[in-house]
Structures are given as structure tokens and as C-alpha cells.
């Protein structure tokens, strides 16, 4: 692969990552942690009070 191809791939991946971060920020923290995230031992995300971290 030439350097130009690598640069294009990295630029595209970075752009997609920035878009994902922007969408996640606009949609709130639920975009980062799915609705069942607490089932996998994740903590309650900010902005979702009263949802306990269950350990099934």
C-alpha cells in the first residue's frame, strides 16, 4: 500500500470518529452506553439518575 492510501484511510477513520463523537454528544451519554450497559457491569451514566448498576 502506498503512503497516500494509508493517509486516506487514516483521514477517513478520523473523520468517522469525530462524527461519532459529535452525534454521541448531541444524543447524550446513552449513545456511549447502551440501555443494557449496566447489565455488563458498567456504571450508571450521568444524566440517568435512579438506574442502579445491576450485576446479573
Secondary structure as GFF3:
##gff-version 3
##sequence-region A 1 56
A	DSSP	alpha_helix	3	27	.	.	.	ID=ss1
A	DSSP	three_ten_helix	29	31	.	.	.	ID=ss2
A	DSSP	three_ten_helix	37	40	.	.	.	ID=ss3
###
